Amino acid sequence: MGAVVLNQNLHLNPSKGPQKLIGNNNDVIEEIGGLIRVYKDGKVERPQIVPCVAASLADPNHDDQLGVVTSMDVVIDKSTNVWARFYVPKMSTAIITTTAATQLLAQKLKIPLLVYFHGGGFCVGSAAWSCYHEFLSNLSTKLSCIIMSVNYRLAPENPLPAAYEDGFKALSWLKRQAVERNENEWWWSEQCDFSKIFLVGDSAGANIAYNLSMRLNSDDAKRLKPLTFKGTVLVQPFFGGESRTESEKFSPRRSALSLAASDTYWRLALPAGATRDHPWCNPMAKGSVEEVSNDNDKILLPMMVCISEMDILKDRNLEFCGALGKKMMKVEYVVYGGVGHAFQILNKSQLSQTRTQEMMAHIKAFIIRY
């Protein structure tokens, strides 16, 4: 499959609040322009603003990044329609198709696994979106790693904690693959180093990755043995709060996420009656970061946070990193100048492409270090 070419300046234009659809007897109670529309009777519409693409086999005749990665979709849970798209670099898939001697060598060349969660405010997005397919194909090649991109249930039909539950369900499925060695999954599992797994996500997906990393500090971690998790990478993590930060008040124009859209996502995603100071939204709230970090019996995963200078979430992300650092957690962060929220998947400007390459290099260094 050739490279997926997106609009050079794909811009999501969120509305400033609920709108009423003219000419329809059913009121629209929540809407983010071009992305999601929620009706009073509970019906939800999601316009296809970003095309979905199919998984694809590595093409030896293509030199582009998408051509050297094999991607395939796997069902995680039929009952909830949770699935994942796997990305395996061609250098790994080639190893398992040759001689026994080469297969023995492959055992020494197992590569890390990144469990990835896409963004979209918990309400939109898909592991099949073309922008994610392109980004993760490139990331898999640059990092020489396998990527499992989880397609979880969306709000408002499935409010939180559904996405968290789907994330843990995906990890439980991974455990079964590590233990049972299902021959149907040989094409990726034979090359997977189940002792070097990282939780990764962007925006709402980073929120999911963070919450899962906290859950790994409980007895749930024992249920996932022999999986070994080495760290967490949060790209522009989607957090909020009742009080506004300076960057939220400023709402940079270069960011794909506006404050109005952020508030709408949280109204749709949080449980009924919850405020933006719910710990799932605001990890700075009492009972979240502080309590977990003060438990000396829990081993917290090293964490890397990627922050965008022109993102409304910048200040909140920086405060988050500061709080974790004060609790002696292994956290490092990088601020990418001149770019906004989701620049790595939604913006194809030269600056965004440069920053994306920098981000990939930083993530690679983090993975090698741990």
C-alpha positions, -999 to 999 in steps of 0.1 A, spaced: 0 0 0 13 34 -9 16 63 14 -17 78 26 -17 115 16 -38 138 39 -49 174 34 -18 195 40 -36 214 67 -64 192 78 -82 213 105 -110 202 127 -134 231 134 -152 225 167 -183 245 174 -185 267 204 -214 249 220 -245 228 214 -263 236 182 -298 229 168 -300 212 134 -323 232 112 -350 213 94 -350 183 118 -376 177 145 -350 161 168 -329 186 187 -291 184 187 -279 186 222 -242 183 217 -221 189 186 -184 193 176 -184 206 140 -175 179 115 -168 152 141 -198 143 162 -235 152 166 -256 139 195 -294 141 194 -319 144 222 -332 109 216 -297 95 220 -288 90 184 -252 98 175 -238 108 142 -201 108 133 -193 123 99 -165 106 81 -141 136 81 -111 113 82 -111 83 58 -106 48 72 -81 25 54 -76 -12 54 -47 -31 69 -21 -41 44 8 -65 38 43 -52 33 50 -45 -3 86 -52 -14 82 -30 -44 76 1 -22 103 20 -4 80 42 16 74 35 53 39 21 47 54 -3 21 78 -19 46 53 -26 74 27 -54 75 -5 -45 92 -34 -68 101 -65 -65 122 -73 -89 150 -105 -93 170 -100 -88 208 -136 -92 219 -165 -100 196 -192 -91 222 -180 -55 224 -165 -52 189 -131 -43 204 -103 -50 179 -67 -41 173 -45 -33 142 -10 -47 145 20 -32 127 51 -53 122 83 -40 104 92 -59 73 127 -67 87 109 -87 114 84 -105 91 112 -115 68 130 -134 95 102 -159 101 99 -170 65 133 -185 60 155 -213 74 155 -230 108 188 -214 115 174 -179 108 144 -187 130 169 -195 158 184 -161 152 150 -145 154 147 -156 190 175 -133 198 161 -105 177 127 -101 193 115 -65 193 95 -44 218 58 -41 217 39 -7 219 3 -10 229 -12 22 214 -45 40 220 -57 66 195 -71 100 204 -104 116 198 -117 129 231 -131 93 239 -159 101 214 -144 99 179 -115 83 162 -105 48 150 -75 26 147 -84 25 110 -82 63 105 -58 70 76 -38 95 97 -32 69 124 -24 42 99 3 64 83 17 76 116 19 42 133 33 26 102 61 51 102 66 48 140 68 10 138 96 13 112 115 41 129 114 24 163 119 -12 150 90 -23 171 56 -40 169 26 -18 175 -8 -30 187 -33 -2 180 -64 -8 200 -99 2 187 -119 7 219 -156 16 225 -165 53 222 -186 77 243 -214 88 247 -228 54 239 -201 38 261 -190 64 287 -159 60 308 -147 36 322 -156 16 290 -124 27 272 -103 18 303 -120 -16 305 -113 -22 268 -77 -13 273 -73 -38 301 -92 -64 281 -66 -59 253 -38 -64 277 -55 -96 290 -58 -108 254 -21 -101 250 -13 -123 280 -31 -152 264 -11 -148 233 21 -149 253 11 -180 272 -7 -200 245 13 -190 215 -17 -192 191 -5 -202 157 -29 -178 141 -9 -149 156 26 -163 148 32 -136 122 37 -110 150 39 -129 183 70 -149 172 89 -116 169 74 -100 200 94 -94 232 66 -98 258 91 -88 284 94 -53 269 60 -37 265 52 0 265 18 17 269 15 46 245 -13 69 233 -21 104 222 -47 128 236 -76 107 250 -55 76 242 -27 90 264 -53 93 291 -61 57 287 -25 47 287 -19 66 319 -49 51 337 -38 16 326 -3 23 340 -18 32 373 -39 0 373 -7 -19 368 3 -8 403 -25 -29 417 -30 -67 420 -43 -65 384 -6 -66 373 -3 -102 386 -31 -112 364 -11 -101 333 20 -122 340 42 -130 321 38 -97 304 64 -71 315 57 -34 311 87 -11 309 72 24 305 45 47 294 46 73 266 19 100 268 15 123 237 -4 155 245 -25 137 272 -61 147 273 -68 160 308 -91 187 322 -104 204 353 -130 229 365 -104 257 369 -89 270 337 -51 271 329 -36 300 311 -31 279 279 -68 269 280 -78 305 283 -55 315 254 -68 287 231 -40 288 204 -52 289 169 -27 263 157 -43 237 179 -68 212 165 -84 211 200 -104 241 213 -116 247 248 -153 244 237 -145 210 220 -126 198 251 -156 206 274 -180 189 251 -159 157 249 -158 156 287 -195 161 290 -200 132 267 -173 109 281 -176 112 319 -202 94 340 -235 112 345 -232 139 371 -194 139 371 -175 172 369 -142 179 351 -125 174 385 -133 137 384 -99 118 387 -104 104 352 -104 139 338 -82 157 363 -53 135 376 -43 165 398 -75 161 418 -73 147 453 -73 109 452 -54 104 420 -17 112 415 -11 120 452 -25 88 467 -10 65 441 25 81 443 25 80 481 22 42 482 57 30 486 48 -6 479 39 2 443 64 4 415 55 31 390 65 28 354 89 53 339 70 79 319 76 102 290 53 130 281 52 148 248 38 183 250 29 208 222 37 245 227 5 257 209 -18 232 226 -45 243 250 -34 213 271 2 226 275 0 241 310 -21 212 323 4 187 309 33 206 325 16 207 359 9 170 356 46 163 349 56 186 378 33 168 402 46 133 392 82 146 395 76 158 431 64 123 440 97 109 428 82 92 398 105 87 368 90 112 344 105 132 316 89 155 291 96 173 259 79 205 246 76 207 208 78 243 197 54 260 173 30 231 169 -5 224 183 -25 194 195 -23 163 174 2 179 150 18 145 143 -13 131 127 -34 161 115 -9 186 101 14 180 72 33 214 73 71 212 71 73 223 108 50 196 119 69 169 99 101 181 115 86 180 150 71 146 143 105 132 134 120 147 166 92 131 186 98 97 171 135 100 179 128 109 215 103 80 219 129 56 204 156 68 229 131 64 258 123 28 247 160 19 242 168 33 277 143 11 294 
